[in-house]
């Protein structure tokens, strides 16, 4: 009796026979069984199949490059890929980078395998949610000096990927500075004693907002003063008002005027003279002294140039003996006066005048240029005489001055020494020096 099978039944029978033959061959019974197995119909195809589930390599987040891992497939299988976001195919390559619009949605990799003569097989990865992207950002750096009045600037460094916008906020010892939201900041006295930092915030759609903070600056101090207008040399008569002044830049400034007497090395502070200007009544003894001012603040100090003071003596304010002064073209100094009582109601007075030329436009000896008189305590004047004791190689010499005056009025008098040297536009210069004390 012959049984006729349907096409579908014949395929099933062929598959069973093929599997049975394979089993018998494995167990060593294949020779016997093979003869009894009917040949498989030529229209039957074994389906190509992956032995593993495909996976996604990489961090599933916006901006991160992902790679498909399809698993193991039979040789000769052609694979295609479909990246699906919320069920919609958004990429067909082996790699895929989620976009900002994919944030928060599910991502799945679908791998399809095809081989000639075989039915295709579709395998799907596990679903994953696309997370927000993250920035790689450098630490911002502050440039500039942390001093009052200085401008600080921030360099934000490299951010990957580039944010669509940046925001800035400056801080003083951790406290946000009102209105300080730019790429630069000008330091004020409000930040004295503080350290400055800045935070840079980057934003971009699909990415987690990121903030980076700079290192702190040094403690804010004031900018050291800078003198912009120096005091000037001054020439006055004894009894006139002397004025020195200075102009300095900077904030929180304090001033201290100093004086250095002629021939001394040490500068001495002038008590109570602590403003930008110095004024006082000139005395003959102040001649050839120098004055300067030290300007300070918490950022440092600056010292002005020295300004010289030249004071001409007067009859009412003569130079003390042994005070250096300037005549016309000779720098002079008169020694203390000595006296010899002549026994006839008169006293012989004598003093030495040390003189050094200030210019080549003078005679070769001070004897020819200096003339003396003596005024007694009652106001009477007596003509003196001069004796030249020569000059040295530096152009300095000594002139001895003498005068004979009444003994009763000799003490408390003054010398008047007139310098006729050179061709001064002011003519001869007369200076007054204490006589016999």
C-alpha positions in Angstrom: 0.0 0.0 0.0 1.5 3.4 -1.0 1.0 6.4 1.3 1.2 9.9 -0.3 2.6 12.6 2.0 1.8 16.3 1.7 4.8 18.6 0.9 5.0 19.9 4.5 4.9 16.3 5.8 7.7 15.3 3.5 9.9 18.2 4.8 9.3 17.1 8.4 10.1 13.5 7.5 13.3 14.6 5.7 14.5 16.6 8.8 13.8 13.7 11.1 15.7 11.3 8.9 18.6 13.7 8.6 18.9 14.2 12.4 18.6 10.4 12.9 21.4 9.7 10.5 23.6 12.2 12.2 22.9 10.6 15.6 23.7 7.1 14.3 26.9 8.3 12.7 28.0 9.7 16.0 27.3 6.5 17.9 29.0 4.3 15.4 25.8 2.9 13.9 25.8 5.1 10.9 26.7 2.5 8.4 23.7 0.4 9.1 21.3 3.3 9.6 22.4 5.3 6.6 21.1 2.8 4.1 17.6 3.1 5.6 17.5 6.9 5.7 15.7 8.5 2.9 17.5 11.5 1.3 16.5 15.0 2.4 14.5 16.9 -0.1 16.7 19.6 -1.9 14.3 22.4 -1.0 15.0 22.2 2.8 17.3 25.0 4.4 18.8 25.0 7.9 18.3 28.4 9.6 21.5 30.4 10.4 21.5 31.3 14.1 23.6 33.3 16.6 24.6 31.4 19.7 24.6 34.6 21.9 22.5 37.7 22.4 24.1 40.9 20.9 25.3 43.5 23.4 26.2 47.2 23.3 29.8 48.2 24.1 30.3 51.6 25.7 28.4 53.9 28.1 24.9 54.6 26.9 24.8 58.3 27.1 24.5 61.4 24.9 27.7 62.0 22.9 29.3 58.6 23.8 30.4 56.4 20.8 28.8 53.0 21.1 29.8 49.8 19.3 27.6 46.8 18.4 28.8 43.4 19.7 26.8 40.9 17.6 27.9 37.7 19.3 29.0 34.5 17.4 27.4 33.7 14.0 28.1 30.8 11.6 30.7 31.5 9.0 29.4 33.2 5.9 26.6 35.0 7.7 26.0 38.6 6.7 25.1 40.9 9.5 23.1 44.2 9.5 22.5 46.5 12.4 19.6 48.7 13.5 19.9 51.1 16.4 16.5 51.8 17.7 15.5 54.7 20.0 12.0 54.3 21.5 11.4 51.7 18.7 12.5 54.0 15.8 15.6 53.1 13.8 18.1 56.0 14.1 21.3 54.3 12.9 22.4 51.3 10.8 26.1 51.2 11.2 28.1 49.1 13.6 28.8 52.2 15.7 26.3 54.8 17.0 26.5 58.0 19.0 23.3 59.1 20.8 22.2 62.6 20.3 20.7 65.2 22.7 17.2 64.3 21.5 17.7 60.7 22.6 18.3 61.6 26.3 16.0 59.6 28.6 14.7 57.3 25.9 15.3 53.5 25.5 18.0 52.3 23.1 18.1 48.8 21.7 20.5 47.1 19.2 18.9 44.8 16.6 21.2 42.5 14.7 19.9 40.5 11.6 21.9 37.6 10.2 21.5 36.3 6.6 23.3 33.4 4.8 22.6 32.1 1.3 20.1 29.3 1.3 19.1 30.0 4.9 16.3 31.9 6.6 17.4 35.2 8.3 17.6 35.4 12.0 17.0 38.5 14.1 18.5 39.0 17.6 18.0 42.0 19.9 20.1 43.4 22.8 18.7 44.3 26.2 17.1 47.8 26.2 19.0 50.6 27.9 18.1 54.2 28.8 20.2 56.9 27.2 21.7 58.9 30.0 22.7 62.6 29.8 26.1 63.3 28.3 29.0 64.5 30.4 31.7 67.1 29.7 35.4 66.7 30.0 36.6 70.1 31.3 39.9 71.6 32.3 40.4 73.5 35.6 40.0 77.2 35.0 43.0 79.4 35.7 43.1 83.0 37.0 45.7 85.4 35.7 46.6 88.8 37.1 47.8 90.1 40.5 45.5 89.9 43.5 45.8 93.6 44.5 43.3 96.3 44.9 42.7 98.0 41.6 44.1 95.2 39.5 42.0 93.2 37.0 41.9 89.4 37.2 41.0 87.3 34.2 39.9 83.7 33.9 41.0 81.2 31.2 38.5 78.4 31.2 40.7 75.9 29.3 39.5 73.1 26.9 36.0 71.6 27.3 34.9 68.5 25.3 32.5 68.6 23.7 32.2 72.4 23.5 29.3 73.7 25.6 26.8 75.9 23.9 27.1 78.5 26.7 29.4 79.4 29.7 28.6 81.2 32.9 31.1 82.7 35.4 30.9 83.6 39.0 33.7 85.1 41.1 34.1 84.5 44.9 36.0 86.2 47.7 36.9 83.6 50.4 33.9 81.5 49.2 31.4 84.3 49.2 29.8 85.2 45.8 30.8 88.7 44.7 27.8 90.7 43.7 27.7 91.4 39.9 31.0 89.6 39.3 29.8 87.3 36.5 32.2 88.0 33.6 35.5 86.6 32.3 37.3 89.3 34.2 37.0 91.0 37.6 38.5 94.2 39.0 39.6 93.8 42.6 38.3 96.5 45.1 39.0 97.3 48.7 36.0 95.1 49.6 38.2 92.1 48.9 41.2 93.1 51.0 42.4 90.1 53.0 40.4 87.7 50.9 41.5 85.0 48.4 39.7 85.1 45.0 38.3 82.1 43.1 36.1 81.8 40.0 33.7 79.0 38.9 33.0 78.3 35.2 29.8 76.5 34.3 29.2 74.9 30.9 25.8 74.0 29.5 24.6 72.1 26.4 21.4 70.4 25.5 21.4 66.7 26.4 24.4 67.1 28.8 24.6 67.4 32.5 25.6 70.9 33.5 29.2 71.0 34.7 30.9 73.5 37.0 34.7 73.7 37.5 36.4 75.9 40.1 39.8 77.6 39.9 42.5 77.5 42.5 42.5 80.5 44.9 44.7 83.5 44.4 47.1 84.9 46.9 45.5 87.0 49.6 44.4 90.4 48.2 46.5 93.3 49.2 46.7 96.9 48.0 48.8 97.9 45.0 52.1 99.4 46.2 52.2 103.2 45.9 53.8 104.8 42.9 55.0 108.4 43.1 53.9 110.4 40.1 55.0 113.9 41.2 58.2 114.4 43.1 59.0 117.2 45.6 61.0 120.1 44.1 64.2 121.8 45.3 63.4 125.0 47.1 65.3 128.3 47.7 64.1 130.7 50.4 65.1 133.3 52.9 65.2 132.5 56.5 61.7 133.2 57.9 59.9 132.3 54.6 57.5 129.4 54.4 58.9 126.2 52.8 56.5 124.0 50.9 57.2 120.4 49.6 54.5 118.1 48.2 54.2 114.8 46.6 51.6 113.0 44.5 51.3 109.2 44.6 48.9 106.7 43.1 47.4 103.9 45.2 44.8 103.5 47.9 45.0 103.5 51.7 48.2 105.7 51.6 50.1 106.9 54.6 53.0 109.5 54.5 56.1 110.1 56.5 58.4 113.0 55.8 62.1 112.7 56.6 65.0 115.1 56.9 68.7 114.6 56.4 71.0 117.4 57.5 73.9 118.5 55.4 76.9 116.2 55.8 74.9 113.4 57.5 74.0 110.0 56.3 71.0 109.2 58.4 67.4 110.2 57.4 65.3 111.1 60.4 61.5 111.1 60.6 59.8 114.5 61.1 57.3 114.0 64.0 53.7 114.6 63.0 54.6 115.3 59.3 52.3 112.6 57.8 50.4 114.1 54.9 51.2 114.5 51.3 52.5 118.0 51.8 55.1 119.5 54.1 55.3 123.1 55.1 57.3 124.9 57.8 59.1 128.2 58.4 62.6 128.1 57.1 65.5 128.7 59.5 69.0 129.5 58.5 70.3 126.3 60.1 68.1 124.3 57.7 70.2 125.3 54.7 71.5 122.5 52.5 69.3 120.0 54.3 67.3 117.4 52.2 63.7 116.3 52.5 61.9 113.3 51.2 58.7 111.4 52.0 58.0 107.6 52.3 54.5 106.6 51.1 53.1 103.3 52.3 50.1 101.1 52.2 49.5 97.4 52.8 50.9 96.6 49.3 54.3 98.2 49.8 56.0 101.5 49.9 57.6 104.1 47.7 60.2 106.8 48.6 60.4 110.1 46.8 63.5 111.7 45.5 65.3 114.0 47.9 64.5 117.7 47.5 67.2 120.1 48.6 66.5 123.2 50.6 68.7 126.3 50.3 68.1 129.0 52.9 69.8 132.4 52.8 70.5 133.8 56.3 69.3 137.2 57.5 70.6 139.5 60.2 67.8 138.3 62.5 68.5 134.6 61.7 72.2 134.1 61.0 73.9 130.7 60.5 75.4 129.1 63.6 79.1 128.8 63.5 80.3 125.7 61.7 77.2 125.6 59.5 77.9 125.0 55.8 76.1 127.4 53.5 76.3 128.7 50.0 77.5 132.2 49.3 77.6 133.2 45.6 80.0 130.7 44.1 81.7 129.4 47.2 80.5 126.8 49.7 81.5 128.3 53.0 81.7 127.5 56.7 82.8 129.9 59.5 84.6 128.6 62.6 83.7 129.8 66.1 85.0 133.3 66.7 87.9 133.8 69.1 88.5 137.0 71.0 91.6 138.9 72.4 90.9 141.8 74.8 93.4 144.5 73.7 93.2 146.3 77.1 92.2 149.6 75.6 88.5 149.1 75.5 88.6 147.1 72.3 88.6 143.4 71.5 90.2 141.7 68.5 87.9 139.1 66.9 89.1 136.4 64.6 87.5 133.5 62.7 88.3 131.2 59.8 86.3 130.8 56.7 86.7 127.5 54.9 85.7 128.0 51.3 85.3 125.6 48.4 84.6 126.8 44.8 81.2 125.7 43.4 82.2 126.8 39.9 85.2 127.4 37.7 83.9 130.9 37.2 85.7 132.3 40.4 89.1 133.7 41.1 91.9 131.3 42.0 91.7 132.2 45.7 88.7 133.1 47.9 90.7 136.0 49.4 89.9 138.1 46.4 86.1 137.2 46.5 85.2 137.3 50.2 84.8 140.4 52.3 83.8 140.7 55.9 82.2 143.0 58.4 81.2 142.6 62.1 78.0 143.9 63.7 78.2 144.4 67.4 75.3 143.7 69.8 74.2 147.4 69.6 73.9 147.2 65.8 77.0 149.0 64.9 79.0 147.7 61.9 82.8 147.4 61.7 84.8 146.6 58.6 86.9 143.4 58.8 90.1 142.4 57.1 90.8 139.1 55.2 94.0 137.0 55.0 94.4 134.3 52.4 95.9 131.0 53.6 95.9 129.4 50.1 93.9 126.7 48.4 94.4 123.0 48.0 94.2 120.8 44.9 90.4 120.5 45.3 89.9 124.2 45.1 89.3 124.7 48.8 91.0 127.3 50.9 90.9 129.2 54.1 90.4 132.9 54.6 91.0 134.4 58.1 88.7 137.3 58.9 89.4 139.8 61.6 87.7 142.8 63.2 88.5 145.1 66.2 85.3 146.2 68.0 84.4 147.8 71.4 84.8 145.2 74.1 81.4 146.1 75.7 79.4 145.2 72.6 81.6 142.4 71.1 79.5 139.5 72.4 76.3 138.6 70.7 77.4 140.1 67.4 77.3 138.6 63.9 79.6 138.4 60.9 78.5 139.6 57.5 80.4 137.8 54.7 79.9 139.0 51.2 80.8 136.8 48.2 81.7 138.7 45.1 82.8 135.7 43.1 81.6 135.1 39.5 79.1 137.1 37.6 75.9 136.2 39.4 72.7 137.8 38.0 71.8 138.6 41.5 75.1 140.4 42.2 77.2 139.8 45.4 75.6 137.6 48.0 75.9 138.4 51.7 75.4 135.8 54.4 75.3 136.2 58.2 77.0 134.0 60.7 77.0 134.1 64.5 80.0 135.9 66.0 81.3 135.9 69.5 79.0 134.2 72.0 
